Amino acid sequence: MQVNDISRERLRRLAGFRGDEAKVLSLFVNFDPREFSTPPARSTEVRSVLDRAGRRVREESDNLTHVQRDSLRTDLERVAQELGNGAGTKGAHGLAVFSDSADGLFEILRLSEPVEHDPVIGDAPYVAPLTTMAPEEWCVVLVNRRTARLFCGPPESMEEVALVEDDVHGQHDQGGWSQARYQRSVDKDVSDHLKHVAEVTFGILRDRSTAGILIGAPQELAGDFESVLHPYMRERLRGRVNIDVENTPADDVRRGVAEKIAEAARQREDAALSRLAEAFGTGGRAASGLGEVLPCVVEQRIEVLLVDHGFSASGVECPRCGWLGDDPEIAECPIEGARVQRRDDVVEASIERTILQSADVFVLRDRPELASHGHVAAILRF
């Protein structure tokens, strides 16, 4: 199975990392099977990336402290060692490696598609090229009268993260008053079980960014379960699925919810595009085109960012205040007066910043609606 270790939470954590003394080395390795299908070819690609990283360290040497130089050399040695045997790369079409030995950072992310980017030495992991690969996380709750299974993660790699089993009495076959009293006891057991499942689910999801929740339950039970969900979860309900609760393997669960998730994702895109059209139609809070969107990114005003897949543009970034501009010929930051740095793709930078601000990002495929906005637009918070 093709793998993708990227999540928005992971990108936020990496982008927020700052070491005390050293620099972070960010490397990107291409394992596209169309080009690197054999172990020797993959080993050659790893060596090529390490050679380029070594040259980059030597080029920056005069601008680095002794601690930074030593840490980067250790980083190169560790990357060579970890990737030398090819362990942990099965199913990956690319790798992103982030290392800061002096400050205890070493992380390898397996990618669903390769990233073509030179090694980067910086104060933080360089995650911008990965932002469009970050799939949304979903949750599927399968629940019956005594058992529940919770699946979380990106649709293609969703994993079972919790199993809840409660002691619920079986049916009573005696009649009369005893039967009624026993049935009330059974009904209370089931009700307590549903509340327990809801509590466990909320405990897991409250610290995660979840795009949607799907419920799989017997028809007579689904409504009761949904009624005891925390409001945070009810707001994210995206429908029901018909899946055997106890006996369905994880792969079949993923396949069983794929169509529902794709449908819900399309509906969210439609809703975001409708909100955008309404905002422009009524003079509401919205920005159109890169020139308008970038200042809103810098000012943290983005609520929803919409970008056409594959759209890129060169620009500049201020190393002091983070100002972004869409004119690559600008030499100085209009805010700080500092000399700006050229960015090959400020669209990547804008997506990265927006994700870090916990705003929604839609990278649209085969949607013509953004063409009139220069392929990028935003709904604003204020």
FENNOR-V260263 format. One record per residue. N is the residue number from 1. RES is the residue in three letters. BURIAL is 1 if it has 24 or more other C-alpha atoms within 12 Angstrom, else 0. D_LAST is the distance of its C-alpha to the last C-alpha in Angstrom with 2 decimals. Layout:
n->N res->RES burial->BURIAL d_last->D_LAST
n->N res->RES burial->BURIAL d_last->D_LAST
//
This chain:
n->1 res->MET burial->0 d_last->42.82
n->2 res->GLN burial->0 d_last->40.20
n->3 res->VAL burial->1 d_last->38.00
n->4 res->ASN burial->1 d_last->34.47
n->5 res->ASP burial->1 d_last->33.69
n->6 res->ILE burial->1 d_last->30.01
n->7 res->SER burial->1 d_last->27.31
n->8 res->ARG burial->1 d_last->23.68
n->9 res->GLU burial->1 d_last->24.63
n->10 res->ARG burial->1 d_last->27.48
n->11 res->LEU burial->1 d_last->25.44
n->12 res->ARG burial->1 d_last->22.97
n->13 res->ARG burial->0 d_last->26.07
n->14 res->LEU burial->1 d_last->27.79
n->15 res->ALA burial->1 d_last->24.95
n->16 res->GLY burial->0 d_last->24.63
n->17 res->PHE burial->1 d_last->28.39
n->18 res->ARG burial->0 d_last->29.74
n->19 res->GLY burial->1 d_last->33.48
n->20 res->ASP burial->0 d_last->35.31
n->21 res->GLU burial->0 d_last->37.84
n->22 res->ALA burial->1 d_last->37.81
n->23 res->LYS burial->1 d_last->35.89
n->24 res->VAL burial->1 d_last->34.77
n->25 res->LEU burial->1 d_last->36.64
n->26 res->SER burial->1 d_last->34.80
n->27 res->LEU burial->1 d_last->37.15
n->28 res->PHE burial->1 d_last->36.86
n->29 res->VAL burial->1 d_last->40.00
n->30 res->ASN burial->1 d_last->40.71
n->31 res->PHE burial->1 d_last->42.77
n->32 res->ASP burial->1 d_last->42.43
n->33 res->PRO burial->0 d_last->45.63
n->34 res->ARG burial->0 d_last->46.34
n->35 res->GLU burial->0 d_last->46.93
n->36 res->PHE burial->0 d_last->47.74
n->37 res->SER burial->0 d_last->49.60
n->38 res->THR burial->0 d_last->52.34
n->39 res->PRO burial->0 d_last->52.40
n->40 res->PRO burial->0 d_last->53.92
n->41 res->ALA burial->0 d_last->51.19
n->42 res->ARG burial->1 d_last->48.46
n->43 res->SER burial->1 d_last->50.31
n->44 res->THR burial->0 d_last->50.49
n->45 res->GLU burial->1 d_last->46.74
n->46 res->VAL burial->1 d_last->46.16
n->47 res->ARG burial->1 d_last->48.61
n->48 res->SER burial->0 d_last->46.96
n->49 res->VAL burial->1 d_last->43.53
n->50 res->LEU burial->1 d_last->45.20
n->51 res->ASP burial->0 d_last->47.12
n->52 res->ARG burial->1 d_last->43.99
n->53 res->ALA burial->1 d_last->42.34
n->54 res->GLY burial->1 d_last->45.51
n->55 res->ARG burial->0 d_last->45.46
n->56 res->ARG burial->1 d_last->41.84
n->57 res->VAL burial->1 d_last->42.81
n->58 res->ARG burial->0 d_last->45.79
n->59 res->GLU burial->0 d_last->43.78
n->60 res->GLU burial->0 d_last->41.34
n->61 res->SER burial->0 d_last->44.20
n->62 res->ASP burial->0 d_last->44.46
n->63 res->ASN burial->0 d_last->40.82
n->64 res->LEU burial->1 d_last->41.19
n->65 res->THR burial->0 d_last->42.71
n->66 res->HIS burial->0 d_last->45.78
n->67 res->VAL burial->0 d_last->43.86
n->68 res->GLN burial->1 d_last->41.32
n->69 res->ARG burial->1 d_last->44.17
n->70 res->ASP burial->0 d_last->46.09
n->71 res->SER burial->1 d_last->43.13
n->72 res->LEU burial->1 d_last->42.39
n->73 res->ARG burial->1 d_last->46.07
n->74 res->THR burial->1 d_last->46.06
n->75 res->ASP burial->1 d_last->42.99
n->76 res->LEU burial->1 d_last->44.91
n->77 res->GLU burial->0 d_last->47.94
n->78 res->ARG burial->1 d_last->46.09
n->79 res->VAL burial->1 d_last->44.27
n->80 res->ALA burial->1 d_last->47.67
n->81 res->GLN burial->0 d_last->49.24
n->82 res->GLU burial->0 d_last->46.62
n->83 res->LEU burial->1 d_last->46.42
n->84 res->GLY burial->0 d_last->50.09
n->85 res->ASN burial->0 d_last->51.29
n->86 res->GLY burial->1 d_last->48.45
n->87 res->ALA burial->0 d_last->47.86
n->88 res->GLY burial->0 d_last->44.70
n->89 res->THR burial->1 d_last->43.76
n->90 res->LYS burial->1 d_last->45.15
n->91 res->GLY burial->1 d_last->42.91
n->92 res->ALA burial->1 d_last->40.54
n->93 res->HIS burial->1 d_last->39.97
n->94 res->GLY burial->1 d_last->38.53
n->95 res->LEU burial->1 d_last->37.85
n->96 res->ALA burial->1 d_last->35.29
n->97 res->VAL burial->1 d_last->36.88
n->98 res->PHE burial->1 d_last->35.26
n->99 res->SER burial->1 d_last->37.67
n->100 res->ASP burial->1 d_last->37.77
n->101 res->SER burial->1 d_last->41.21
n->102 res->ALA burial->1 d_last->41.12
n->103 res->ASP burial->1 d_last->38.08
n->104 res->GLY burial->0 d_last->39.06
n->105 res->LEU burial->1 d_last->36.75
n->106 res->PHE burial->1 d_last->38.31
n->107 res->GLU burial->1 d_last->36.61
n->108 res->ILE burial->1 d_last->37.56
n->109 res->LEU burial->1 d_last->35.32
n->110 res->ARG burial->1 d_last->37.08
n->111 res->LEU burial->1 d_last->35.24
n->112 res->SER burial->1 d_last->35.63
n->113 res->GLU burial->1 d_last->35.70
n->114 res->PRO burial->1 d_last->36.73
n->115 res->VAL burial->1 d_last->34.55
n->116 res->GLU burial->0 d_last->36.07
n->117 res->HIS burial->1 d_last->34.98
n->118 res->ASP burial->1 d_last->37.02
n->119 res->PRO burial->1 d_last->37.22
n->120 res->VAL burial->1 d_last->34.57
n->121 res->ILE burial->1 d_last->35.21
n->122 res->GLY burial->1 d_last->32.19
n->123 res->ASP burial->1 d_last->30.79
n->124 res->ALA burial->1 d_last->29.10
n->125 res->PRO burial->1 d_last->29.95
n->126 res->TYR burial->1 d_last->28.89
n->127 res->VAL burial->1 d_last->27.13
n->128 res->ALA burial->1 d_last->25.16
n->129 res->PRO burial->1 d_last->27.91
n->130 res->LEU burial->1 d_last->27.77
n->131 res->THR burial->1 d_last->24.16
n->132 res->THR burial->1 d_last->24.92
n->133 res->MET burial->1 d_last->27.88
n->134 res->ALA burial->1 d_last->26.11
n->135 res->PRO burial->1 d_last->26.88
n->136 res->GLU burial->1 d_last->25.04
n->137 res->GLU burial->1 d_last->27.06
n->138 res->TRP burial->1 d_last->28.61
n->139 res->CYS burial->1 d_last->30.80
n->140 res->VAL burial->1 d_last->33.97
n->141 res->VAL burial->1 d_last->35.82
n->142 res->LEU burial->1 d_last->39.45
n->143 res->VAL burial->1 d_last->41.07
n->144 res->ASN burial->1 d_last->44.39
n->145 res->ARG burial->1 d_last->46.44
n->146 res->ARG burial->1 d_last->47.23
n->147 res->THR burial->1 d_last->45.37
n->148 res->ALA burial->1 d_last->41.83
n->149 res->ARG burial->1 d_last->40.56
n->150 res->LEU burial->1 d_last->37.01
n->151 res->PHE burial->1 d_last->35.87
n->152 res->CYS burial->1 d_last->32.72
n->153 res->GLY burial->1 d_last->31.43
n->154 res->PRO burial->1 d_last->30.66
n->155 res->PRO burial->1 d_last->32.50
n->156 res->GLU burial->1 d_last->35.27
n->157 res->SER burial->1 d_last->36.04
n->158 res->MET burial->1 d_last->35.27
n->159 res->GLU burial->1 d_last->37.64
n->160 res->GLU burial->1 d_last->39.16
n->161 res->VAL burial->0 d_last->37.79
n->162 res->ALA burial->1 d_last->39.40
n->163 res->LEU burial->1 d_last->42.46
n->164 res->VAL burial->1 d_last->42.90
n->165 res->GLU burial->1 d_last->46.39
n->166 res->ASP burial->0 d_last->47.47
n->167 res->ASP burial->0 d_last->50.95
n->168 res->VAL burial->0 d_last->50.98
n->169 res->HIS burial->0 d_last->54.35
n->170 res->GLY burial->0 d_last->55.91
n->171 res->GLN burial->0 d_last->57.08
n->172 res->HIS burial->0 d_last->60.11
n->173 res->ASP burial->0 d_last->62.90
n->174 res->GLN burial->0 d_last->64.76
n->175 res->GLY burial->0 d_last->64.51
n->176 res->GLY burial->0 d_last->64.54
n->177 res->TRP burial->0 d_last->62.89
n->178 res->SER burial->0 d_last->62.73
n->179 res->GLN burial->0 d_last->60.80
n->180 res->ALA burial->0 d_last->58.21
n->181 res->ARG burial->0 d_last->57.75
n->182 res->TYR burial->0 d_last->57.50
n->183 res->GLN burial->0 d_last->54.94
n->184 res->ARG burial->0 d_last->52.75
n->185 res->SER burial->0 d_last->53.00
n->186 res->VAL burial->0 d_last->52.01
n->187 res->ASP burial->0 d_last->49.05
n->188 res->LYS burial->0 d_last->47.87
n->189 res->ASP burial->1 d_last->48.30
n->190 res->VAL burial->1 d_last->46.17
n->191 res->SER burial->1 d_last->43.48
n->192 res->ASP burial->1 d_last->43.48
n->193 res->HIS burial->1 d_last->43.34
n->194 res->LEU burial->1 d_last->40.24
n->195 res->LYS burial->1 d_last->38.51
n->196 res->HIS burial->1 d_last->39.63
n->197 res->VAL burial->1 d_last->38.23
n->198 res->ALA burial->1 d_last->34.86
n->199 res->GLU burial->1 d_last->34.82
n->200 res->VAL burial->1 d_last->35.83
n->201 res->THR burial->1 d_last->33.22
n->202 res->PHE burial->1 d_last->30.37
n->203 res->GLY burial->0 d_last->31.76
n->204 res->ILE burial->1 d_last->31.57
n->205 res->LEU burial->1 d_last->28.20
n->206 res->ARG burial->0 d_last->26.08
n->207 res->ASP burial->0 d_last->25.83
n->208 res->ARG burial->1 d_last->25.34
n->209 res->SER burial->1 d_last->22.54
n->210 res->THR burial->1 d_last->24.16
n->211 res->ALA burial->1 d_last->23.18
n->212 res->GLY burial->1 d_last->25.70
n->213 res->ILE burial->1 d_last->28.86
n->214 res->LEU burial->1 d_last->32.07
n->215 res->ILE burial->1 d_last->34.94
n->216 res->GLY burial->1 d_last->38.58
n->217 res->ALA burial->1 d_last->40.95
n->218 res->PRO burial->1 d_last->43.94
n->219 res->GLN burial->0 d_last->42.90
n->220 res->GLU burial->0 d_last->44.24
n->221 res->LEU burial->1 d_last->42.24
n->222 res->ALA burial->1 d_last->38.80
n->223 res->GLY burial->0 d_last->37.53
n->224 res->ASP burial->1 d_last->38.85
n->225 res->PHE burial->1 d_last->37.14
n->226 res->GLU burial->1 d_last->33.73
n->227 res->SER burial->0 d_last->34.10
n->228 res->VAL burial->1 d_last->34.43
n->229 res->LEU burial->1 d_last->31.45
n->230 res->HIS burial->0 d_last->28.70
n->231 res->PRO burial->0 d_last->25.56
n->232 res->TYR burial->1 d_last->23.73
n->233 res->MET burial->1 d_last->26.43
n->234 res->ARG burial->0 d_last->26.69
n->235 res->GLU burial->0 d_last->23.06
n->236 res->ARG burial->1 d_last->24.08
n->237 res->LEU burial->1 d_last->27.40
n->238 res->ARG burial->1 d_last->28.01
n->239 res->GLY burial->1 d_last->31.59
n->240 res->ARG burial->1 d_last->35.17
n->241 res->VAL burial->1 d_last->37.71
n->242 res->ASN burial->1 d_last->41.50
n->243 res->ILE burial->1 d_last->42.74
n->244 res->ASP burial->1 d_last->45.72
n->245 res->VAL burial->1 d_last->44.39
n->246 res->GLU burial->1 d_last->47.15
n->247 res->ASN burial->0 d_last->48.82
n->248 res->THR burial->0 d_last->46.22
n->249 res->PRO burial->0 d_last->45.98
n->250 res->ALA burial->1 d_last->42.60
n->251 res->ASP burial->0 d_last->43.00
n->252 res->ASP burial->0 d_last->43.62
n->253 res->VAL burial->1 d_last->40.58
n->254 res->ARG burial->1 d_last->38.39
n->255 res->ARG burial->0 d_last->40.12
n->256 res->GLY burial->1 d_last->39.95
n->257 res->VAL burial->1 d_last->36.17
n->258 res->ALA burial->1 d_last->35.34
n->259 res->GLU burial->0 d_last->35.29
n->260 res->LYS burial->1 d_last->33.17
n->261 res->ILE burial->1 d_last->30.56
n->262 res->ALA burial->0 d_last->30.56
n->263 res->GLU burial->0 d_last->30.18
n->264 res->ALA burial->1 d_last->27.25
n->265 res->ALA burial->1 d_last->25.53
n->266 res->ARG burial->0 d_last->26.08
n->267 res->GLN burial->0 d_last->24.66
n->268 res->ARG burial->1 d_last->21.40
n->269 res->GLU burial->1 d_last->21.24
n->270 res->ASP burial->0 d_last->22.03
n->271 res->ALA burial->0 d_last->19.32
n->272 res->ALA burial->1 d_last->16.61
n->273 res->LEU burial->1 d_last->18.16
n->274 res->SER burial->0 d_last->18.34
n->275 res->ARG burial->1 d_last->14.66
n->276 res->LEU burial->1 d_last->14.10
n->277 res->ALA burial->1 d_last->16.84
n->278 res->GLU burial->0 d_last->15.61
n->279 res->ALA burial->0 d_last->12.15
n->280 res->PHE burial->0 d_last->14.25
n->281 res->GLY burial->0 d_last->16.88
n->282 res->THR burial->0 d_last->14.97
n->283 res->GLY burial->0 d_last->12.75
n->284 res->GLY burial->0 d_last->9.59
n->285 res->ARG burial->1 d_last->6.54
n->286 res->ALA burial->1 d_last->9.02
n->287 res->ALA burial->1 d_last->11.10
n->288 res->SER burial->1 d_last->14.88
n->289 res->GLY burial->1 d_last->17.52
n->290 res->LEU burial->1 d_last->17.90
n->291 res->GLY burial->1 d_last->17.50
n->292 res->GLU burial->1 d_last->13.89
n->293 res->VAL burial->1 d_last->13.01
n->294 res->LEU burial->1 d_last->14.69
n->295 res->PRO burial->1 d_last->12.74
n->296 res->CYS burial->1 d_last->9.48
n->297 res->VAL burial->1 d_last->11.90
n->298 res->VAL burial->1 d_last->13.23
n->299 res->GLU burial->0 d_last->10.10
n->300 res->GLN burial->1 d_last->9.45
n->301 res->ARG burial->1 d_last->6.06
n->302 res->ILE burial->1 d_last->8.25
n->303 res->GLU burial->1 d_last->8.74
n->304 res->VAL burial->1 d_last->11.77
n->305 res->LEU burial->1 d_last->13.83
n->306 res->LEU burial->1 d_last->16.81
n->307 res->VAL burial->1 d_last->19.78
n->308 res->ASP burial->1 d_last->23.31
n->309 res->HIS burial->1 d_last->25.93
n->310 res->GLY burial->0 d_last->27.90
n->311 res->PHE burial->1 d_last->25.52
n->312 res->SER burial->1 d_last->25.80
n->313 res->ALA burial->1 d_last->25.59
n->314 res->SER burial->1 d_last->26.84
n->315 res->GLY burial->1 d_last->24.91
n->316 res->VAL burial->1 d_last->24.76
n->317 res->GLU burial->1 d_last->23.31
n->318 res->CYS burial->1 d_last->23.71
n->319 res->PRO burial->0 d_last->25.75
n->320 res->ARG burial->0 d_last->24.65
n->321 res->CYS burial->0 d_last->20.87
n->322 res->GLY burial->1 d_last->20.04
n->323 res->TRP burial->1 d_last->18.72
n->324 res->LEU burial->1 d_last->19.14
n->325 res->GLY burial->1 d_last->20.57
n->326 res->ASP burial->1 d_last->21.97
n->327 res->ASP burial->1 d_last->25.06
n->328 res->PRO burial->0 d_last->27.82
n->329 res->GLU burial->0 d_last->29.83
n->330 res->ILE burial->0 d_last->27.59
n->331 res->ALA burial->0 d_last->29.59
n->332 res->GLU burial->1 d_last->27.51
n->333 res->CYS burial->1 d_last->24.00
n->334 res->PRO burial->0 d_last->22.48
n->335 res->ILE burial->0 d_last->20.96
n->336 res->GLU burial->0 d_last->23.91
n->337 res->GLY burial->0 d_last->26.70
n->338 res->ALA burial->0 d_last->27.92
n->339 res->ARG burial->0 d_last->29.59
n->340 res->VAL burial->1 d_last->27.33
n->341 res->GLN burial->1 d_last->28.54
n->342 res->ARG burial->1 d_last->28.82
n->343 res->ARG burial->1 d_last->27.19
n->344 res->ASP burial->0 d_last->29.01
n->345 res->ASP burial->1 d_last->25.95
n->346 res->VAL burial->1 d_last->22.43
n->347 res->VAL burial->1 d_last->21.27
n->348 res->GLU burial->1 d_last->22.84
n->349 res->ALA burial->1 d_last->21.09
n->350 res->SER burial->1 d_last->17.61
n->351 res->ILE burial->1 d_last->18.57
n->352 res->GLU burial->1 d_last->20.00
n->353 res->ARG burial->1 d_last->17.00
n->354 res->THR burial->1 d_last->14.74
n->355 res->ILE burial->1 d_last->17.49
n->356 res->LEU burial->1 d_last->17.80
n->357 res->GLN burial->1 d_last->14.20
n->358 res->SER burial->1 d_last->15.24
n->359 res->ALA burial->1 d_last->13.06
n->360 res->ASP burial->1 d_last->15.08
n->361 res->VAL burial->1 d_last->17.07
n->362 res->PHE burial->1 d_last->19.30
n->363 res->VAL burial->1 d_last->22.13
n->364 res->LEU burial->1 d_last->23.69
n->365 res->ARG burial->0 d_last->27.42
n->366 res->ASP burial->0 d_last->29.19
n->367 res->ARG burial->0 d_last->26.20
n->368 res->PRO burial->0 d_last->26.43
n->369 res->GLU burial->1 d_last->23.09
n->370 res->LEU burial->1 d_last->21.34
n->371 res->ALA burial->0 d_last->24.18
n->372 res->SER burial->0 d_last->22.83
n->373 res->HIS burial->1 d_last->19.59
n->374 res->GLY burial->1 d_last->21.75
n->375 res->HIS burial->1 d_last->21.73
n->376 res->VAL burial->1 d_last->18.19
n->377 res->ALA burial->1 d_last->14.81
n->378 res->ALA burial->1 d_last->11.48
n->379 res->ILE burial->1 d_last->9.09
n->380 res->LEU burial->1 d_last->5.50
n->381 res->ARG burial->0 d_last->3.80
n->382 res->PHE burial->0 d_last->0.00
//
